[in-house]
Amino acid sequence: MQTIRPRPPLRTMSRAFQDICAGEGPWIALGNFLNYWFADAKDHRYDLVSEPLPEAPANDYCQRWAAYCAASVEHLCAKYHEPCPLWVHDPKYVLPIPWYEDHPEHRREKIISTTPEAFKKRNIYSGNRMFNNKWELAEKYKNWPLPDWSKPAGPGKTETMA
Amino acid sequence: MLTQIGNRATTDDVDVLVQDINDPQHSDDYRIFRNAVHFVAHDAGLSDSWLSDNIGDFLRMAGPVPVGKVWRRFGRYLEVSIPPRSFILAHKLVAGRGKDREDTKALLHRLHVTTRQQAQEIVDTYITNKDIQESEGVQETLDDFFPPEH
């Protein structure tokens, strides 16, 4: 008799946050969430973000990532035209001191200027490339011609269309 | 990063370039491959995204793809090769996301890359399409790892 397994549980933002606080690498946990956001559950994205985060442990690490998760949800919902859940606006998700992740000091000016508003207002400065992803990358370049790299490259730019 | 550098124990997905299949949409081999991916996902309770090949065209467009070193063979039909670490570094620098930062640091260390020029040479080896280097902000990513010289 065939065993029917349930579909894998949705990798919600709430689950990603719980995984982070349980010791999972933050970008593994957020990457799992993003796989669902951009591929597996892209037709029901609100289900991935509607559930509020559980109360964060009192340490700085979890407090920072709680704020990062809230900022991510607000940013992604705005960018992809999804309704934004109210829980993200809780003032507890504003950090008391600025967090630049581990961007070096000489990059701060640039990082501050490129960070999306949903992060800035929570005192998080992370630039604007954190949600670059392979699905949109493939889409961006799908109409570019495939060069023949067996031929020696000439000087300067290759002939591609923007 | 798991198999070659060992700097972390888990990953959220595995990106692959499928070789020897010219027209995936009409290939029985490709259909079997995707079914196998789905089977593993179902069996292990994972999402189908655990293994994805949708950046294959981008990798080919960015520059020459090196011949990898055979990592494992599975039966008669499936062979998994791993590219040189320098190729992975070049593409991590193109991606330039926060999530790539620790991997990039580990690769720079393992490859003994200590200067911006060395890193740029690796990028230039594999990302020969300068438009892609520019479009993906490689110089800004390098700024993160190599402070400007005064």
Contacts between the chains, C-beta under 8 A, distances in Angstrom:
chain1	res1	chain2	res2	distance
A	5	B	42	6.4
A	5	B	43	7.8
A	5	B	45	6.6
A	8	B	41	7.6
A	8	B	45	4.9
A	8	B	46	5.9
A	8	B	47	5.6
A	11	B	47	7.3
A	24	B	10	7.3
A	25	B	8	6.3
A	25	B	10	7.0
A	27	B	12	7.7
A	27	B	98	6.7
A	27	B	99	3.5
A	27	B	102	8.0
A	28	B	8	7.7
A	28	B	10	5.4
A	28	B	11	6.7
A	28	B	12	5.1
A	29	B	12	8.0
A	30	B	99	7.3
A	31	B	11	7.9
A	31	B	12	3.2
A	31	B	13	6.9
A	31	B	99	6.2
A	32	B	12	4.8
A	32	B	47	8.0
A	34	B	12	7.8
A	35	B	12	6.2
A	35	B	13	6.1
A	35	B	47	5.9
A	35	B	49	4.1
A	36	B	47	6.6
A	36	B	49	7.8
A	39	B	47	7.5
A	39	B	48	7.7
A	39	B	49	5.0
A	39	B	52	7.9
A	40	B	47	4.6
A	40	B	48	6.7
A	40	B	49	5.8
A	101	B	98	6.1
A	102	B	101	6.8
A	103	B	144	6.5
A	104	B	144	6.5
A	104	B	147	6.4
A	106	B	143	7.6
A	106	B	147	5.0
A	106	B	148	6.6
A	107	B	143	5.9
A	107	B	144	5.9
A	110	B	140	7.3
A	110	B	143	7.6
A	126	B	98	6.1
A	127	B	98	7.5
A	129	B	96	5.4
A	129	B	97	5.3
A	129	B	98	7.3
A	129	B	137	7.4
A	130	B	97	5.8
A	130	B	98	4.7
A	130	B	99	7.4
A	131	B	97	7.8
A	132	B	95	6.5
A	132	B	96	7.3
A	132	B	97	5.2
A	134	B	15	6.7
A	134	B	52	6.8
A	134	B	54	5.9
A	134	B	55	4.7
A	134	B	58	7.8
A	135	B	54	6.5
A	137	B	55	6.4
A	137	B	58	5.7
A	138	B	54	4.8
A	138	B	55	5.9
A	138	B	57	6.6
A	138	B	58	5.9
A	141	B	57	7.0
A	141	B	58	5.3
A	141	B	61	5.8
A	141	B	132	7.6
A	142	B	57	6.9
A	144	B	61	5.7
A	145	B	61	8.0
A	146	B	57	6.9
A	146	B	60	5.9
A	146	B	61	5.7
A	147	B	61	6.7
A	147	B	129	6.7
A	149	B	60	7.9
A	149	B	63	6.4
A	149	B	64	4.0
A	149	B	128	6.8
A	153	B	128	5.4
A	156	B	130	7.4
A	157	B	130	4.8
A	157	B	131	5.8
A	158	B	128	7.0
A	158	B	129	5.1
A	158	B	130	6.2
A	158	B	131	6.3
A	160	B	61	8.0
A	160	B	129	6.5
A	160	B	131	4.8
A	160	B	132	8.0
A	162	B	131	7.4
A	162	B	135	8.0
